[in-house]
Amino acid sequence: MSFSEHLRKISQPIWDAQLTHPFVLQLGDGTLPERKFKYYILQDARFLGDLARVFAAAAQKAPDSESALRFNKLAEETIIVERSLHESYGKQWKMSAKQMTSVPMAPTNFAYTRHMLAVAATGSACEITVVALPCAWIYCVVGKYLLRKGPPPKSHPYRDWLMLYASPEFAEVQKWMRKKVDQWAKEASRTERARMEEAFIISSRYEWMFWDMAFSEEEWPV
């Protein structure tokens, strides 16, 4: 069993819960209220800015030039490709890109991004890859699960979102990240592996919490 497969195995109950969350189910069948989807997109726009910083940190710590170049490309694609999807929705809501990225972060979003940025600041390239891996991998799993019966009709309100995350191009991201994790983990110490397991599980939990945050339209309590 590869190390990435091991990480998936120890977090499987958390991953299974992703596929039964009402936000995910309603997103898939198109019944999710638009206000909840809008909340999610605006929070995700803020999330992507910090995810790009995490990839940039991985590029700086990468042990080889090929990996450094790929992480820099991921940072760029995170901003360009995924944000373009968000901005297309923003146009529907008559919001500029600046307005979308200036929405205050919700508590869960803030906590998740601080978790990743902390690992990016103190961890190795492998640890940084691991902490960001659930984001890429879970979205791939969710996208394929929701489209398991085929592409949604053109009338589906969230068709663009579904098609992006179920696409072969998006799947390649998590495949490459898993390859790097499996390669680098072979040389990691037992202590570093333990840190990676913890980071992966925490990120997986935050992925579930992100859906829940959007479904409840979470706000700061005070």
C-alpha angles and dihedrals in degrees: 000000000000120000092250090052088050090052091051092048096053091048097041097115089055091049092048089054090058091066095053099045111119092231091057094043094048091044088055098048094039097243096111109121110251093234090061092048090048090051089051095048093049092050091045090053088060091044093055093058091060093040088058088053090052091053090047089054090051089053091055093051098038112126094220137039095239092058092044091054092048093050090050088051090050090052089052094045091048089059099038108033103035095034090053087061090051093048091052088059090043090060089056089054093043092242125140122226089253092053092049094052094045095063108117114256116252117234096259093046091050092049094047095050092046088053091054095042091051091056090044090055098046108021137082124257089264093051091049091050091050095050091053096039098086090058093057097035099045093048089053091050093046093047093051092044093053092048096042090116094048139279117324119253117268088251092063107116093219099038095122092054092048094047093050097052095041092050124115089233092060091045089058090064096062091040091057093044091051090050091054092046092051091048098047097038090066089071097039121111122243089255093052091048089053090052090050093051090052093046092049094049092047092049090048090053091049090052089059090044091052091060089046092047090055095044092053092037088231120217134185107271094221 
